[in-house]
Amino acid sequence: MTTLRSVLARHRSHRDQHRNERALGHALASAPTVESAHEIAVLATRR
């Protein structure tokens, strides 16, 4: 049962990470200027 829980936790972690990466990509793509895209990228690296 512990193995199953760890597999499920790992899956959730990967899914959340991919969701965050997609959200960041969307934010960068929809940024109105290059400067604002750069600011978004800098803020993302500080998390």
C-alpha positions as CSV (number, residue, x, y, z in Angstrom):
1,M,0.0,0.0,0.0
2,T,2.9,2.4,0.7
3,T,4.2,1.8,-2.8
4,L,0.8,2.7,-4.3
5,R,0.6,5.9,-2.2
6,S,4.1,6.9,-3.3
7,V,3.3,6.3,-6.9
8,L,0.1,8.3,-6.6
9,A,1.9,11.2,-4.8
10,R,4.6,11.2,-7.5
11,H,2.0,11.3,-10.2
12,R,0.2,14.2,-8.6
13,S,3.5,16.0,-8.2
14,H,4.4,15.6,-11.9
15,R,0.9,16.6,-12.9
16,D,1.1,19.8,-10.8
17,Q,4.6,20.6,-12.2
18,H,3.3,20.2,-15.8
19,R,0.3,22.4,-15.0
20,N,2.5,25.1,-13.6
21,E,4.8,24.9,-16.7
22,R,1.8,25.2,-19.0
23,A,0.5,28.2,-17.0
24,L,3.9,29.9,-17.2
25,G,4.1,29.3,-20.9
26,H,0.7,30.7,-21.4
27,A,1.5,33.8,-19.3
28,L,4.7,34.3,-21.3
29,A,2.9,33.9,-24.7
30,S,0.2,36.3,-23.7
31,A,2.4,39.0,-22.2
32,P,1.8,42.3,-23.9
33,T,5.4,43.3,-24.2
34,V,8.8,41.6,-24.2
35,E,9.7,43.4,-21.0
36,S,6.6,42.1,-19.2
37,A,7.4,38.6,-20.4
38,H,10.9,39.0,-19.0
39,E,9.4,40.1,-15.7
40,I,7.2,37.0,-15.6
41,A,10.1,34.8,-16.3
42,V,12.2,36.4,-13.5
43,L,9.4,36.0,-11.1
44,A,8.9,32.4,-12.0
45,T,12.6,31.7,-11.3
46,R,12.3,33.2,-7.8
47,R,9.6,30.7,-6.7
